[in-house]
């Protein structure tokens, strides 16, 4: 056997070992017991992997019966969590911290999405009727947000980075995304912080994207979390769910344009954006860093949403990642 043949043999062997290890890893995540999961999804692009996993039968392959429950706002989602009516959800670090003030009630197990320099999650949008086109013009202007969520934190942090004092940042609570959309479209609200793809819809209608979080991606991400009681009782179900999501993310990232109809069918992508919205690349397995967590915690303490620190380990657990 010549040198090239030997190299070819070992290359093929290495590839075979890699493929087998991936298959064994996937099989390890599949449960022998059937698990049911009630999972809350917001009308945002972050929900796409859950819909793809359901549509493509991936959850079923992992022996999971997942009921996707649409919610229109963070507060609505959090009410369902408090009432034990859902097991998992798309949320963020801040709401997890607030849920875990005294006890470990909710645990983050994965990123849902994360902003990058190329791809925003949220943007501060100014109504077409406001005349606002620059960040400087937002000083003292009411910005619609959802209080106690990543939107409130992100709005503050981005504007502070732009040189705003706290007195120059004025926010107003409009928890439901559809309500914020309507108020900005009608000019009844001058500006608001909006998720994708709603931000793109407003821009299509003539609103100004004044500041997007792809300028400050370190502050912006959403997460997948579960009730801690569910995690403790069903750790294998959580592992299987994350393995299914990882598979769905791989499928989406391989051909993002394929999933436009899925977004439309599930009321995530408004019809006017069909053919005009680029489905982003989704983040692979990971959780928020200690530094990201501590910045959110510091913001919450400064806002007096908390009276004492909440440890990272109470809120974030990476051990269920595939």
N, C-alpha and C positions, 0 to 999 in steps of 0.2 A: 504493500500500500504506500503510495507516494505521499509527500507532505500535504499537498492540496487535498487529496482524498481523506487523509486523517483529519484535516481541519474541517472538511465538509461533514464527516461523520460526527465529530464532536459538536459542530454547530447544530446539526439536526437533533442530536441527543439533548443538547441544552434547551432547544425549542420544545421538544417533546416533554421534558421535565417541567418546563414553565407552564405549558398548556395543562398538563395533568395536575399541577399544583393549583392552578386557577380553578379547575373543575372540582377538585377536592375541597377547596375553600368554599366554593359556591354550595356544594352539597352539605358542608358542615353547617352552613347558615340555615338550610332548609329544615323545618321542624317536622317531627313525626306526628305531633299533635296539631290539630286544627285550631287556630287562634282567630278571634274576632277583635277588630280594632275599629273604634269610632274616631275618625280623624277630621279635625276642623280645617277648612281651606278658605282663605280670603280670595277675593277677585283680583289677584295679582299674578304676575308672571311666575313668581316663586312656586305657585301651586302646580305648574305643568308636570314635573316628574311624577307626582301622585296620580294625576289623570292618565299619564302615559303608562304607568305601572298597572293601573286598573284596566285600561283599554287593551293593552297588549297581553293581558293574562299573566303578567309577571308576579303580581301578588298571589295569584292562584298557584303558580309554580312553587312558591315558597310556603304553601299551605296556609295562606292568610286570607281571611274574609274581611276586607277593609271597606268600611262605610264612610265615604267622603261627605262631610257635612258642610255645605257652604255657609259662611258667616259674612256679614257686611262690614264689620268693624272689630277692632281689637277689644273694646269693652264687651261686645256681644260674645266674643270668643272666651273672654276671661270669666264671664258669668257662667258659661257652660262648664268651664273647668272647675269653678268653685262648687257647682252643683253635681259634679262627677258625671256629667252627661256626655263628656268626650274623654278619650284616653290620650290622644296626641294632637298636635297642632303645629302650625307655622306661627312663630312668635319672634321674640328678640330678647337680647340680654336684659334690657331694662325691666320688661314686664316679669321676667323670671326672677330678677332680684326682688321686685316688689311682692311677688307671690311667696318669696322665701324669707321674709323679714325675720320670722322667728322659727320656722320649721322648714324642712326640705319637702316642699309640696310639688314642685315642678322641676324637672331636670332637662337641660339642653344636651342633646346627644349628637348633633351634627349641624353644620351650616345648611341653610336652605339655599340662599344666594349670598354673594358678596360682590360689592362694587369693585370695578377695576378702572384703570385709567381710560379704557375704551368704552366701558359699559356702565351706565348709571342704574341705580335702583330707584332713587328718589330725586326729584327736582323741585325747586321753588319756582312756581309758575305764577306769572302776573296776568290778570284778565286782559283781554284785548281792549276792553273799554276803560282800563285804568290809566293808560298812557305810560305805564312803567315798563322800561326796557333795560335798566341797569340795576346792579346791586345797590348802589348808593341811594337810589330812589326808594328802597325798601325801608329806610330808616323811619321809624315811627308809624309805619303802615301795618295794619292788622294782617297777620298771616294765619290762614286756617290750618290747624293741626289736629291731631288726635292726642290728647293729653295722656301722659304716663306711658308713652310708647316710644319706639325708636324715632318716630317722626319729630316728636318734641325735642329729644336729645340732639338729633341730627341738625335740625333747624338752628338751634342755639350754637352748636359747635361750628357749623359752616360759616355762620354770620360773624361769630367771634374771630374766626380765622381771617375774615374779610375786614377786620378792624372795628366791628360794631361794639359799642358798650352795651351792657345789659339793659340800660334804660332805652336804648335805640331799637331793641328787639321787642316787638309787640305781637303777641299771638292771641288767637281766639279759638276756643274749642269747637270743632265741627267733627265729631268722631267718625261718622259714616262717610266712606269714600264717595258714594253716589251723591250725597248731599253737598260735599265740597265741590265736586265736579259741576253740579247744577249752579251753585252760587257763583263760582268763578265764570262759568259760561255766560250767565245772565248779567254779570258785572255787579252783583250784589255783594260780592267779596272781592277785594282788589287782588289778593294773592293767596296762595296756599301751597303747602308741601305735599306733593302727589307722587304715588308710586307709578312704575311702569305696568301696563301700557297706557294708563289714564293720562300720564303726563304727555305722552306722544299724541294722544287724541286731542288734548287741549291745544297743543302746538299746531296741529293740523287745522284747528278751528281759528287760528290767529293769535292765540295767547303767546306770551313771551317766556321762553325758558331763561329765567334770570340767573339761576345758579344750580348746577347739577352736582351730585355727590361724586361723580367720577373725577372731580377736581380734588376731592379729599376722601379717597376710597378707604382709608384706614378707619374712618368713623362709621362706615355703612355696611351692614350685613343683616340678614334675617337668619332665623334658626329653626330647627326642628326640635320639638320638646315633647315630653310625655309627663303625665302625672306620675309622681314618684311611687305612689302606691301601686300603679299599674306596672311600672318598671320592676319593682321588687317582687311582684307576684308573677310576672311574665317576661323575664329577661330574654328568653329565647325568641319570643315574639318580637321584641324590640330589635334584636340582632337580625332577624329575618326581614323585618321591615326595612332596615337600613341597607341590607344587601340588595333588596328589591329596588330601592331608590337608586342605589349605585348603578345597577344594571340599566335602569330607565334613563339616568343621566348620560350614560355612555351612548345609548341609542339616540337621545336628543342631540348630543354634541356631534355625533357622526353625520347628522343630516337635519340641522335646525329648521329649515324651511318646510320640512315634511309635516310639521305639527301645527301649522296655522289653523287648519280646520278644527283641531282639538281645542285650541284656545277659543275659537269662535263658538263652538258648540257648548262650551262650559262658561260662557259669559265673561271671559277674561279679555279677549281681544274684540273691541267694538268693530262692527261691520265696516265703518268708514276707513279703518286701518288695514283692511285686507289687501295684501299685496304691497303694503307700504311700511310694514313693521318687520324689523329683523329680529328674529328670536335669538336671544343672547346665548353665549356659551355658559353652561352651568358649572359651578364649583364642584370639585370632587371631594371625597371624604375628608373631613376636618372639623375642628371646633374653634370658637373664638380663643385668642391667646389671653394669657394673664394680663398683658398690657392693655389690650382692647377692653377686657372686662373691668379693669381697675379705673379706666377713664370714665366708663359709664357709671360705675359706682361713685366716683368722685363727683360727677354731675348730679346724681340723685341726692347725695348728701348735701351738696351746695344748695339744691332746690328745697331742701328740708322734706324730701319725700321719704327719707329714712332718718331714724334717730341714732343708728349705729351701723357699723360695717357688716356686710354679709360676705362670708368667705367664698372664694372661687369654687372650692370643692363642693359646696352646698348646691351650686347652680349648674355646674358643667361637668359632664362625665364622658370622656372619649372612649371608654372601654368597649362600647357596643359597636364601634365602627368596623366595617369589614376589612 
